[in-house]
Amino acid sequence: MVREGPDPAADGVVRWRRIDLQRRIKARSGAAMDERRVGKQLAAPGFRRLPVRPQHPKSDPAAQEAFRKTSPRP
């Protein structure tokens, strides 16, 4: 679940936070875990807290590249 990332339509988020995972774990298994414990569980297999810039699901990489090529450089 963590490796695949969230589904924005189903999960309502574009990236996982510990609180989001906490809610998902509670919904799936009924087990209540606090946020710190979720973080420790993620750190055990090597997951690190790396903030990434989310990408909008409707973004167009080709249009962004075309814009970069035609926009004036400072």
CYANA upper distance limits for C-alpha pairs under 8 A (distance plus 0.5 A):
  1 MET  CA      5 GLY  CA      6.75
  1 MET  CA      6 PRO  CA      8.01
  2 VAL  CA      6 PRO  CA      8.10
  2 VAL  CA     16 TRP  CA      8.02
  5 GLY  CA     15 ARG  CA      7.12
  5 GLY  CA     16 TRP  CA      7.33
  6 PRO  CA     10 ALA  CA      8.42
  6 PRO  CA     11 ASP  CA      6.56
  6 PRO  CA     13 VAL  CA      7.04
  6 PRO  CA     14 VAL  CA      6.72
  6 PRO  CA     15 ARG  CA      6.65
  6 PRO  CA     16 TRP  CA      7.02
  7 ASP  CA     11 ASP  CA      5.95
  7 ASP  CA     12 GLY  CA      7.74
  7 ASP  CA     13 VAL  CA      7.71
  7 ASP  CA     14 VAL  CA      7.61
  8 PRO  CA     12 GLY  CA      5.32
  8 PRO  CA     13 VAL  CA      5.58
  8 PRO  CA     14 VAL  CA      5.83
  9 ALA  CA     13 VAL  CA      8.46
 14 VAL  CA     54 PRO  CA      7.10
 15 ARG  CA     54 PRO  CA      7.51
 16 TRP  CA     20 ASP  CA      6.54
 16 TRP  CA     21 LEU  CA      7.05
 17 ARG  CA     21 LEU  CA      6.83
 18 ARG  CA     22 GLN  CA      6.49
 18 ARG  CA     35 GLU  CA      6.16
 18 ARG  CA     38 VAL  CA      6.75
 18 ARG  CA     39 GLY  CA      6.96
 19 ILE  CA     23 ARG  CA      6.81
 19 ILE  CA     35 GLU  CA      6.43
 20 ASP  CA     24 ARG  CA      6.75
 21 LEU  CA     25 ILE  CA      6.51
 21 LEU  CA     38 VAL  CA      7.93
 22 GLN  CA     26 LYS  CA      6.75
 22 GLN  CA     32 ALA  CA      8.07
 22 GLN  CA     33 MET  CA      6.79
 22 GLN  CA     34 ASP  CA      7.42
 22 GLN  CA     35 GLU  CA      6.91
 22 GLN  CA     38 VAL  CA      7.13
 23 ARG  CA     27 ALA  CA      6.67
 24 ARG  CA     28 ARG  CA      6.61
 25 ILE  CA     29 SER  CA      6.37
 25 ILE  CA     30 GLY  CA      7.46
 25 ILE  CA     31 ALA  CA      7.14
 25 ILE  CA     32 ALA  CA      8.06
 25 ILE  CA     33 MET  CA      8.41
 26 LYS  CA     30 GLY  CA      4.96
 26 LYS  CA     31 ALA  CA      5.62
 26 LYS  CA     32 ALA  CA      6.07
 26 LYS  CA     33 MET  CA      8.10
 33 MET  CA     37 ARG  CA      6.66
 33 MET  CA     38 VAL  CA      7.04
 34 ASP  CA     38 VAL  CA      6.98
 35 GLU  CA     39 GLY  CA      6.78
 36 ARG  CA     40 LYS  CA      6.79
 37 ARG  CA     41 GLN  CA      6.63
 38 VAL  CA     42 LEU  CA      6.73
 39 GLY  CA     43 ALA  CA      6.70
 40 LYS  CA     44 ALA  CA      6.84
 41 GLN  CA     45 PRO  CA      8.07
 42 LEU  CA     46 GLY  CA      7.37
 42 LEU  CA     47 PHE  CA      5.83
 42 LEU  CA     48 ARG  CA      7.94
 43 ALA  CA     47 PHE  CA      5.43
 43 ALA  CA     48 ARG  CA      6.60
 55 GLN  CA     59 SER  CA      7.66
 60 ASP  CA     64 GLN  CA      6.84
 61 PRO  CA     65 GLU  CA      6.67
 62 ALA  CA     66 ALA  CA      6.71
 63 ALA  CA     67 PHE  CA      6.63
 64 GLN  CA     68 ARG  CA      6.78
 65 GLU  CA     69 LYS  CA      6.83
 66 ALA  CA     70 THR  CA      6.84
 67 PHE  CA     71 SER  CA      6.31
